Amino acid sequence: MMVFLTRFLLVSNKIKGRFQAGKNRHRFIDQVRIYARGGGGGQGHPKFGGIGGSGGDVYVQALPDETLKNVKSSKREQRYIAGPGDNSKARILQGVKGRDLIIKVPPGVCVTDDNNRLLGDLNKVGDKVLVARGGEGGKQKNEWSGAKGTKGSFKLILKLIADVGFVGFPNAGKSTLLKAVSRTEPKIADYPFTTIRPQVGIVEYGDKRQISMADLPGLIEGSHQNMGMGHRFLRHVERTKLLLFVVDVHGFQLSPRHAYRNAFETINILNKELELYKSELVEKPAILALNKLDMEGADELLQETLEAIQNNTETSHSHPDMVEGTTEENGEVRKPISFEDIIPISAKDGEGLDRLKSRVREVIDEHYEKERTVEEESEGDVGRRATTGVL
């Protein structure tokens, strides 16, 4: 009997291990915590005045074809220690510097310490940041004894870099929309939290211009408080050039236990979640796509939603003190997002998608030109002040 139980437990653990391995293999990793330590400095040679080699440094560098999953799987305990500097020797007085260590990450990673102090943003291939410096080699001023390298724990946080970020609750049709307008094939199913990892698709236009779009998972009511996958979703929105709100014109209900929200209420909740997480997000350029026009009753609901948005806009313009301000937890006071355009669509049937793609491109280009003009004017002002001696 004991032998049977032992065999049963062994088999069960193997099956469980395979299941867990399968889960982890498909899991999207967008944050990794590491420990890094610079190499110790080599010992000096007091008799001949030789100087020990400095310890190696630890860098984090953005490189192509890397993922945080690679980082996590490369070292079991996530400990990165650079090489020690060589000791000074009678025949080689200058010790050789220790080997530097480079932690390879994808572009889009920001590096912080355990106190969330930003050390660097690695936005493009080749960007790198020093996280642990090697110790100084032994010399007269430190009594010929090599110093220890600096050390610490750090977080590598991936923020996807895409031109357009989809914002919407589960089942709004974001994955279907991404598949319809781009060349990606996201996994689609009819249940909340459908998108289990960010999906990035490329929209290609007739002149070969390409715009990247990211369908991001996990936004639910309460995301600013890190409910659901809250902060993991919201931090990916920060680096996008344009927010594309995708809202089911029929409204949204997470589950039978949750309250039903009509389309206008859904827009307001999305607005609130973004602002409570980071107020600057509501100032980003944004387009609203009201989806699922192919379903019964959509025309009437679309008209109701457009009227509600129009009334809200008129109220904010005529009584800004009643609407704008700091968003409160109860959502009563907020700063409404000003949509560049509102486009009714059916991601399933393709209705309105050509117009949506055109407007996405136009809005991105319009805001790029505005930003460039502001930068040029600012540089011109600095130049004029410099020539007049006023800074």
C-alpha positions in Angstrom: 0.0 0.0 0.0 2.8 2.4 0.9 4.6 1.7 -2.4 1.4 2.4 -4.3 0.9 5.8 -2.5 4.5 6.7 -3.1 4.1 6.0 -6.8 0.8 7.9 -6.9 2.4 11.0 -5.3 5.4 10.9 -7.6 3.1 10.7 -10.7 0.9 13.5 -9.3 3.9 15.8 -8.7 5.2 15.2 -12.2 1.8 16.1 -13.7 1.5 19.1 -11.5 5.1 20.2 -12.4 4.3 19.8 -16.1 1.1 21.8 -15.7 2.9 24.6 -13.8 5.6 24.6 -16.4 3.0 25.0 -19.2 1.4 27.9 -17.4 4.7 29.7 -16.8 5.8 29.1 -20.4 2.8 31.1 -21.8 2.9 33.7 -19.1 3.7 37.3 -20.1 6.4 38.8 -17.8 6.6 42.5 -17.6 8.5 43.0 -14.3 11.6 41.3 -12.8 13.4 42.0 -9.6 17.1 41.5 -9.6 20.1 41.8 -7.3 23.3 43.3 -8.7 26.8 43.8 -7.2 29.8 45.3 -8.7 33.1 43.4 -8.6 35.5 43.9 -5.8 38.7 45.9 -6.5 42.0 44.0 -6.7 44.7 44.3 -4.0 47.5 46.8 -4.5 51.2 46.1 -4.2 52.6 48.4 -1.5 56.2 47.4 -2.0 56.3 48.5 -5.7 53.4 51.0 -5.6 51.2 48.7 -7.8 47.5 49.5 -8.2 44.9 46.8 -8.1 42.4 46.6 -10.9 38.9 48.1 -10.4 36.0 45.7 -10.1 33.7 45.2 -13.0 30.4 47.2 -13.3 26.9 45.8 -13.8 24.8 47.5 -16.6 21.3 46.9 -17.8 21.1 47.4 -21.6 18.3 47.3 -24.2 19.1 44.9 -27.0 17.0 43.5 -29.9 15.2 40.1 -29.6 15.3 40.1 -25.8 12.5 39.6 -23.3 12.2 39.8 -19.5 11.3 36.2 -19.7 14.8 35.5 -20.9 16.1 37.5 -17.9 14.0 35.6 -15.5 15.0 32.2 -16.8 18.7 33.0 -17.3 19.5 33.0 -13.5 17.5 31.1 -11.0 18.0 33.6 -8.1 18.3 36.7 -10.3 21.7 37.6 -8.9 24.2 39.4 -11.1 27.7 39.9 -9.9 30.5 41.5 -12.0 34.1 40.2 -12.1 36.7 41.2 -9.5 39.7 43.3 -10.4 43.0 41.6 -10.7 45.6 42.0 -7.9 48.7 44.0 -8.6 51.7 41.8 -9.2 55.5 42.4 -9.2 55.6 41.9 -12.9 52.3 43.5 -13.7 51.9 46.4 -11.4 48.6 47.7 -12.9 45.9 45.1 -12.1 43.4 44.4 -14.9 39.8 45.7 -14.5 37.2 43.1 -13.6 34.8 41.8 -16.3 31.7 44.0 -16.7 28.3 42.3 -16.7 25.5 43.3 -19.0 21.9 42.3 -18.2 20.1 42.2 -21.6 16.5 43.5 -21.7 14.1 44.6 -24.4 13.6 48.2 -25.4 10.9 49.8 -23.2 12.3 48.8 -19.9 12.7 51.3 -17.1 15.0 50.5 -14.2 14.2 51.5 -10.6 15.7 50.8 -7.2 13.6 49.2 -4.4 12.5 52.7 -3.4 11.0 53.2 -6.9 13.6 55.8 -7.7 14.0 55.9 -11.5 17.6 55.1 -12.6 17.0 55.1 -16.3 14.6 54.6 -19.2 15.8 52.3 -21.9 13.6 53.3 -24.8 15.8 52.2 -27.8 18.3 49.6 -28.7 21.7 50.4 -27.2 20.4 52.4 -24.2 22.0 51.3 -21.0 22.2 52.3 -17.3 24.7 51.5 -14.6 23.2 49.7 -11.6 26.2 48.5 -9.7 29.7 50.0 -9.8 32.9 48.0 -9.3 35.0 48.7 -6.3 38.2 50.8 -6.6 41.5 48.9 -6.8 43.9 48.9 -4.0 46.2 52.0 -3.9 48.0 54.1 -1.4 45.0 56.2 -0.4 43.0 53.1 0.6 46.0 51.4 2.1 46.4 49.1 -0.9 43.2 47.2 -0.1 40.7 46.9 -2.9 37.2 48.3 -2.1 33.9 46.3 -2.4 31.6 47.0 -5.3 28.2 48.7 -4.8 25.2 46.5 -4.5 21.5 46.6 -4.4 18.1 45.2 -5.6 16.5 46.7 -8.6 13.3 46.3 -10.6 13.2 46.0 -14.4 9.7 47.1 -15.5 8.6 46.8 -19.1 6.4 49.5 -20.5 5.4 48.5 -24.1 6.3 51.1 -26.7 3.5 51.3 -29.3 1.9 54.1 -31.2 -1.6 53.3 -30.2 -2.8 51.8 -26.9 -6.3 50.2 -26.8 -8.3 51.2 -23.6 -11.4 49.3 -22.7 -13.0 46.7 -20.5 -13.0 43.0 -21.2 -15.3 41.8 -24.1 -15.3 45.3 -25.7 -14.0 43.7 -28.9 -10.4 45.0 -28.7 -8.8 41.7 -29.8 -11.2 41.4 -32.7 -10.5 44.9 -33.7 -6.7 44.4 -33.6 -7.0 41.3 -35.7 -9.2 43.2 -38.2 -6.9 46.1 -38.7 -3.5 44.5 -38.4 -1.5 41.5 -39.2 -1.5 39.9 -35.8 -3.5 36.8 -34.7 -4.5 37.3 -31.1 -6.1 34.6 -29.1 -9.8 35.5 -28.8 -12.5 34.0 -26.6 -15.8 35.1 -25.1 -15.0 35.6 -21.4 -13.7 38.4 -19.2 -10.0 39.1 -19.2 -9.9 37.6 -22.7 -6.5 39.0 -23.6 -4.1 37.3 -21.2 -1.1 39.2 -22.4 -0.4 42.3 -24.4 -0.9 41.8 -28.2 0.9 44.2 -30.5 -0.2 44.4 -34.2 1.2 46.5 -37.1 -1.2 48.4 -39.3 0.2 49.0 -42.7 -1.1 51.7 -45.0 -1.0 51.9 -48.8 2.2 54.0 -48.8 3.9 51.4 -46.5 3.6 53.6 -43.5 3.3 51.4 -40.4 1.6 52.2 -37.0 1.8 49.8 -34.1 -1.2 49.1 -31.9 -1.3 47.4 -28.6 -4.2 45.5 -27.1 -3.6 45.6 -23.4 -5.1 43.2 -20.8 -6.6 43.6 -17.4 -8.4 46.9 -17.1 -11.4 46.7 -14.8 -13.1 49.1 -12.5 -10.7 49.7 -9.6 -7.5 49.3 -11.8 -6.0 52.5 -10.4 -6.0 50.7 -7.0 -4.2 47.8 -8.7 -7.3 45.6 -8.8 -7.3 42.9 -11.5 -4.1 43.5 -13.4 -4.5 47.2 -12.8 -1.1 48.8 -12.7 0.3 46.2 -15.1 -2.2 47.5 -17.7 -2.0 51.2 -16.9 1.8 51.5 -17.1 1.8 50.1 -20.7 -0.5 53.0 -21.7 2.0 55.7 -20.6 4.3 55.4 -23.6 1.7 55.4 -26.4 1.2 58.3 -28.7 -2.6 57.9 -28.9 -5.3 56.2 -26.7 -7.9 54.3 -28.6 -11.0 53.8 -26.4 -12.9 50.7 -27.5 -16.3 50.6 -25.9 -19.2 48.2 -26.5 -22.2 50.4 -27.4 -24.4 47.9 -25.6 -22.6 48.6 -22.3 -20.6 46.3 -20.0 -21.1 44.0 -17.1 -18.1 42.1 -15.7 -20.3 39.3 -14.2 -23.8 38.8 -12.8 -22.5 40.0 -9.5 -21.4 43.3 -10.9 -23.5 46.4 -11.9 -24.3 46.9 -15.5 -22.8 50.0 -17.1 -24.2 51.6 -20.2 -21.7 52.8 -22.9 -21.5 56.4 -21.5 -21.0 55.2 -17.9 -18.3 52.9 -19.2 -16.5 55.8 -20.9 -16.6 57.8 -17.6 -15.2 54.9 -15.6 -12.3 54.4 -18.1 -11.7 58.1 -17.8 -11.6 57.9 -14.0 -9.3 54.9 -13.9 -6.7 56.6 -16.2 -6.8 59.9 -14.3 -6.6 58.3 -10.8 -3.6 56.3 -11.9 -1.8 59.3 -13.6 -3.6 62.5 -14.4 -1.4 63.2 -17.4 -2.9 60.3 -19.2 -6.2 62.1 -19.8 -4.4 64.8 -21.7 -3.1 62.3 -24.3 -4.7 62.4 -27.8 -7.6 60.0 -27.8 -10.2 58.6 -30.2 -13.4 56.8 -29.1 -14.5 53.7 -31.1 -18.1 52.7 -30.3 -18.1 49.0 -31.2 -20.5 46.2 -32.0 -22.8 48.1 -34.3 -23.6 44.7 -35.9 -25.7 43.6 -32.9 -29.5 44.2 -32.5 -30.5 47.5 -31.0 -27.1 49.1 -31.7 -28.4 52.1 -33.7 -30.7 53.3 -30.8 -28.0 52.8 -28.2 -25.4 54.6 -30.4 -27.7 57.7 -30.6 -28.3 57.7 -26.8 -24.5 57.5 -26.2 -23.7 60.3 -28.6 -26.3 62.5 -27.0 -25.0 61.8 -23.5 -21.4 62.6 -24.7 -22.6 65.8 -26.3 -24.6 66.9 -23.2 -21.6 66.2 -21.0 -19.3 68.2 -23.3 -21.7 71.2 -23.3 -21.8 71.1 -19.5 -18.1 71.0 -19.2 -17.7 74.0 -21.5 -20.4 76.1 -19.9 -19.7 75.1 -16.3 -16.1 73.9 -16.1 -16.1 74.4 -12.3 -18.8 71.7 -12.0 -16.8 69.1 -14.0 -13.1 69.7 -14.0 -10.8 69.3 -11.0 -9.1 66.5 -9.2 -10.8 63.2 -9.7 -12.1 61.7 -6.5 -12.4 58.1 -5.6 -16.2 58.2 -6.0 -15.8 59.7 -9.5 -18.0 62.7 -8.8 -15.3 65.2 -9.9 -13.1 64.5 -12.9 -11.4 65.9 -16.0 -13.2 64.6 -19.1 -11.1 63.3 -21.9 -11.5 65.4 -25.0 -11.8 62.9 -27.9 -10.3 63.9 -31.3 -13.0 61.9 -33.0 -15.9 59.4 -32.2 -16.2 56.6 -34.7 -18.9 54.0 -34.7 -17.5 50.6 -35.8 -18.2 46.9 -36.1 -14.9 45.1 -35.6 -16.6 41.9 -36.5 -18.0 43.1 -39.9 -15.4 45.7 -40.7 -17.8 48.7 -40.7 -16.1 52.0 -40.0 -12.6 50.5 -39.9 -11.2 52.3 -42.9 -12.2 55.6 -41.4 -10.8 54.6 -38.0 -7.4 53.7 -39.5 -7.3 57.0 -41.4 -8.2 59.1 -38.3 -5.6 57.3 -36.1 -2.9 58.2 -38.6 -4.1 61.8 -39.0 -4.3 62.4 -35.2 -0.9 61.0 -34.6 0.6 63.1 -37.3 -1.3 66.3 -36.2 0.0 66.0 -32.6 3.5 65.2 -33.8 3.5 68.5 -35.8 2.2 70.4 -32.8 4.9 69.1 -30.5 7.6 69.8 -33.1 6.4 73.4 -33.5 6.3 73.9 -29.7 9.9 72.5 -29.4 11.1 74.7 -32.3 9.5 77.8 -30.7 11.0 77.0 -27.4 14.5 76.5 -28.9 14.1 79.8 -30.7 13.2 81.6 -27.5 16.3 80.2 -25.8 18.4 81.3 -28.7 17.0 84.8 -28.7 17.6 85.2 -25.0 21.1 83.9 -25.4 21.9 86.5 -28.1 20.5 89.3 -25.9 22.4 88.1 -22.9 19.2 87.3 -21.0 18.8 83.7 -19.8 
